[in-house]
Amino acid sequence: MLEKIDLRELSEISDTRPSFVSVYLNAMDDRTEKFLNKRERDCLNALKQERELKEIFKKNMEKVREFLKTGKTGGAKSYAIFSSSPKNFFYGYELPLEVENQLIVDTSPYIRPLAMLEEEWESMAIVLLDHSNARLYMISSAMIQDTKKMHKDIMNKHKKGGWSQMRFQRLRKGAIDHFFKEVSEYLEGFLEKENVRRIILAGPGSAKKEFAEYLPEPTQKKVISIIDEDIDVPEGQLLSDSFENFFKKEREEENEMVANLRAEILKGGLVAYGVDDTLAAVTEGRAELLLINMGKRAVGWKCELCKIFKPGSAETCESCGKPVFNVDLVEELVEAAKSLGTTLEFVKDNEFLDELGGVAAFLRF
């Protein structure tokens, strides 16, 4: 699962030469196998003048192939694999979501796809209930990780009038009150297991809105949507409707962040934008929140010895004179953010952010 992958550890390891192979593959089929074979041939051809790097690449690919044959437990939709034989470094992860097939040779693990999945698919809780039944779901990495069904016999009908009717209503209200408190307590136990930022309440009638009042205030603030669903709705439909609301909230928050960015720029606030200024702010530890347009890439070069990043291309470092490597500066931003604990937010197709260079950051100082 995504939450078990330590992106900070992956972001902090590197080499002075491109000894790392990073592979992202969807579950193996003929098309995936053809992709892997072609990329392996292309990389070997590109390294034919670099005998040592070519041998390193071959050893890495042997480990990748071995994992794909023997290291899987089954049921995964895709894999993320990282190998560097000189660093004695290998990790193979099974992922619950499909990815774009990629094979990258670089001086460090290529973690951007994992960072995007981690940020986009945050943990979520779904509570489906009426006045006598509840189903709780803990969703992580787009999969159901834990469930709980609860039921309480609630008195629904009473034929007598007068005092007996009033007493019946008090007893019924008391039973519902006890049931909602029990569900709320169990939900709090759910939330303690995971870092959940979003909760969706669902169900027929008024019960879901009534239940919201039983939640502690910090938990109420995590409720992003209250939706109408039949109490017997199939799980697949419930998840589909919940994810629709989940991503709607994601887009709203992204737009709000960009609106705040615009406001800070207008008043000369603590922000950086554009690849150069944002990269400097992040690597200097001044960035609190980093915004990246999902498809943004930026060609640049990197000196692993001096830890210098620059846009464009070069053959040698302007500081030490050693050979440098071509890199995607946005990937370097992601790695730096994960290494330094900067909050990372990928934004989907925002025109204003794209006009600023596709990246920006809110600063601490």
N, C-alpha and C positions, 0 to 999 in steps of 0.2 A: 504494500500500500504506500501511497505517496508520503503520508505523514511519517513513515519509518525511514525515509531517505534523508540522510544528513547532508543537505546542500551546502551548509557552511563548511563541512569537512571537504567536500568535493571542490569548493571554491578556493580553498587555501593550499591545495597541492599543485605544484607545477614543476617544470623542468626547463633547463636552458636550451633545449632542443625539442623538436616536435616528436616526442616519444609516446604521446598519448593517442590512443584510438578511442573515439566515442561512437557508439553504434546505437541507433534507434530503429527498431524494426517492429512492424506489425506481425501478428502470429504467422508463423512460417507457412507459406503456400508457394506455388510455382512463381507467382509474380514477385514475392518477397525474395525468393531464392535467386531469381534473375537479377534483381537489383543488387543484392549483396555480391554476387559473382562479378558483375560489371564494375561496381565501385572498387572491389579489391583489385581487379586487373588495372583499372585506371590509376589507382594509387601506386601500384608496383611500377607501372610505366613512368609515372612522374618522379619516382625515387630511383630510377635505374642508374643515375649518375652519383647517387649517395649510397654507397654500398652498406655502410654501417646502419643508416636509417632504414634502408630496405630490409635488412635482417631483423631489426627491431620490429618493423611493421609485420613481417611474417610471423614472428613469435606472438605478437599481440593477436593476430587473426587466428592463430592456432587455438589460443585460449577462448576467443570469442566463439569459434566453431564448436569447441568442446562444451562450452556452456549451453549452446543451442541444442546440442545433442543429448546431454546428460544432466544439465543443471536445472532443468525446469520442473516445476511441480504440477503443471497443467492448469488450464482454466484462464490463463492470462490472455489479454487481448493484444499486448505488445510487450517489448523488452527494451530496457536501457542498459547498456553494457559499457564499462570503462576499463581500459587496460593500458598499463605501461610496464613492460618487462624490466627496463632499467631501474624503475622505482619499486619493483616488486609489488605492484598495485593492480588489483583487479576487483571489480564489483559488477555483479549481474543482478538486475532487478526485474521482477515481473510487474507489469502495470495493468490496471483495470480499464484503461482507456486506449483508444487507437491514437497513434502518433504518425507524423510524417516520417517515412523511411529516410534515414540519413546515416552517413558514415563520414566522420570528421577526423582528420589527423592534425594535431595541434600540440602546443606546449603544455596544455592543461585540459582537464575534462570539459567538454562542451555541455553546459548545464541549462542553457536557456529554455529548451523544451520542457524540462522538468520544472523549472521555476514558473513557467506559464501554466502548466497543469496544476501545480500546487496553489497558485494564486487564484486561478479560475474556478477550481473545484474545492472550495472550502467546505468544511464539515457543516452539516445542517440537521436540525431536528424537525420532524413532522409529527404533529399531534392530531389524530383524527378521532372525534368524539361526538357523542350526543349525551343525554342526561343519564345514561346507564351503561354505556360501553365506551371503551377507549382503546385505540391502537397507537403505540408510540414507535417511531422509527428513528434510529440514528443513522444518518447518511454520511458517508465519507468516501472520497474518490469516486463519486457518482454511483456508489454501491451501498446496499443496506448492510450495515455492520452489526446492528443489534435491534431487536424488536421486543415489544412487551404488549400483551393483550390484557385488558382489565374489564371486569364486569361487576355491576352491583344491581341487585334486584330493587328497583324503585317502584313504589306504588303509583300506578298511572290512572286508576279509575276508582270512583267512590260514588255509590248511588244515593246515599243518605244526605239530607240537607242539614241546615241549622248548625248547631254547635259541632256535631260530628264532622260535617264538611270542613269547618274551620280547623278542627284538630287534625283532620287528614292532611290538609294543605301544609300545616306546620310540620307534620311528620315527614311529608314528602320533601319539603324544602330542606329539612334537616338532613335527610338521606342524600340528597343531591349535593348539599354543602360538604358533607363528609367525603363523598365520592370525588368531588373536584379537588379537595385538599389532598386526597390520597394520590390522585393523578399528578398534581402539581409537585408533590414531594418526590414522586418517582422520576418526573422530568428533571428535577434538580439533580438527582443522582446520575441521570444520563449526561447532563451537562458537565458534571465534574470529571467525567472520563475523557472528554474531548474539549478542544478549544473551539466551541461553537459560537459563531457570531450571528447566526440567522435561525429563526424559528418560524415555521408556517403552521397556523391553526386551521383545521379543516373540519367539515361536518355539516349535517343538515340543521336547519332551523337556527335558533338563537343560542344554543348551548355553547358553541365555540367562543362567541363574544362574551357570554357570561363567565366562561372559564378564564378568559384573559384577566379578569379582575382578581383572580385567586393567585396570580403569579407575583413573585417579588418584583419590585420596581426595576432592578437591573435586568431581570429576565424579560419583563414586559418590553423593554427597549430593544430587545433582540427580535421581537415579532415583526416580520417584514410584510406579512400578508395574512389575511383571514379569508378563506375561500369556501364556497359552497360545494360540498361533496356528499353523496349518499354514504351512509355508514358502512355499506357493503361494497363500496367501490373497489374494483380490482387494484392490486398493488401497482401494476404497470401504469394504469390511468392516473392513479394518485401521484406517482412519481413524475409522470409527464407534466401534469398540471402544476405540480410544485416547482419543478425545474423552470417552467415558463415564468413563474413569478419570481423565482430566485434570480434568473438572469435579467429580468426586467429591473429588479432592484440593483443588480450589479451595474447595469448601464446608467441608471439614474445617479448612482454614487460617483461613477466615473465622470459624468457630465458635470456634477457638482464640484468635483475636484478641479476640473479644467476651468470652470467658471471662477473658482477661488484663485486659481493660478493667474487668470486674466486680471482679476482685481488687484492682486499683489503686484503684477507688472505695472499696472497703471499708477499705483501709488509708490512705486519704487521700493517694494517690500523685499523680504528675504527669500528670493527665488533665484534659481539659475536655469538657463535653457540653452538649447543647442548642444551638440555633442561635446565640444571642447570645454565649455564652462561647466556643464553638468558633470563630465568625467572628472574634472579637477575638484569640484565640490564633493563628489562621492568619495574619491580616493583620499581626500584630506579629512574625511570624517565629519564634514559640515552638513551633509544631507540627512534630513529626517525622513522624507518621503520621496521616492523616485517614481516618476511617471514615464512609461514607455509605450509608444504606439506599437501594437502587436507585430506589424510587419516591418518595422523599421530596421534597417541595417546601415552600417557606415564603414567604409573601407579605411583601414589605417595600418599602422605598423607598431610593433612592440619590441622593446629590448627587455628580455627577462632579467639580465644582470642589473640594469639600472632602474627597472620598473618604470620606464618611460613609455607613454602612449602618444602617438601623433597621427593626425589624419593624413591621407595620401599614401604614398609609397616611398620606400627607401631601401637601400641595400645594407647600409651600416648605421650604427647608432651615432647620433650627433654628439653624444657625450663621451662614450668609451671607445667608439670605433669598431666594435664587434658587430658581426652580422645580426640583422633583425629579422622578424617574422611578420608576414602579413596577417592581419587579424580583423575580425569584425569588432569594432569599438563598442557596439551595443552589447555584445557578449561580454566584453571586458567590464562594462558597467554592471551587468547582472552579477558577475563573479565578485566584483568589489562590493556591491550592495550586500550580497549574502555573507561575505567574509566579515563585514563591519556591522552587520545587524541593521542595516537600513531597510525600512519598510518599502516593499516593491509592489507597484500596481501597474498591470498591463491594461492599456486603454484600447478599446476597439474602434478603429477607423474614425478618429477625431480630427477634423480638418484643421482646427486652430492649433492643436498640438503639432500636427504635421508641418504647418507653416513655421513653427518655431524650431524645426529640426528633428521633430519626432520624439524628443526626450526633454524632460525638465525635472526640477527638484525643488521641494520646499526645504529651506535651510534652517538649521538650529542657530547659527550665528554667521 
